[in-house]
Amino acid sequence: MVDRRVNRTKRLIKEAFIDLIAEQSLHTIMVSEVAERADVGRSTFYKYYDNVGDLFEQLSDGLIDDLVVIMIKDLEDHLEFDPERLMHKVINYVEENSRVLTLFIREGDHFVQDMKQTFCNELIESQHIASDDYNRRMRIAFTVDAVVDILARWQLSSEKKAAYLVEQGIVSVLDKIYGSKV
C-alpha cells in the first residue's frame, strides 16, 4: 500500500511541474525549479523521477493510459461499437484534463504521436485484427489519426468550441465515412 505522504509528494511535484510547463518550455525547466515550487528537496524529486523528461514521460503516459482505459472499457462493456457513446466519454476526459493536455500537446508532436500509436496498437489488439488484415488496420490508423488531430487542434484553439459541438462533429464525420461500421 502506498503511503499517503508519497502520494501527496508526487502530487505536489506534478502540480509544480504543470505550473512551470505553463510558464516555460519543457526543455528549460530544471529539477531545482520543480523541487522549489513543490516545496520538496531535490533528493525527494530524484526518489520518484530520473529527471524532468522522465516526469514529463510519466505524466504523458498516465494521460494516454487513462484514455486507453476509457476506450477499451467501452469496447469491452458493449457488444456494439457506438462512436457517439465513446466520443462522449473521451470528450469529457479531455475537458476535465484540458489544461494539462493542452500544455503537453503544445510541447510538441511527440505526445500526440505517442497517443496515436498507442491507440492504434490497443484497438488492433483489443479487436484481434490479424496482421494481414491491412484494410481494417488502415481504417483504424486513419480514424485514430483524424480524431486525435481534431482533439489536439480543439485543445490548442484560441477560440475553443463547445465540447458537444466537437463531439457531434467527430461523430458526424465518422458516420458519413463509415456508416455504422467504424
Buried (B, 14 or more C-beta within 10 A) or exposed (E): EEEEEEEEBBEBBBBBBBBBBEEEEBEEBEBEBBBBBBEBEEEBBEEBBEBBEEBBBBBBEEBBEEBBEBBBEBBEEEEEBBBEBBBBBBBEBBBEBBEBBBBBBBBEEEBBEBBBEBBBEBBBEEEEBEEEBEEEBEBBBEBBBBBBEBBBEBBEEEEBEEBEEBBBBBBEBBEEEBEEEB
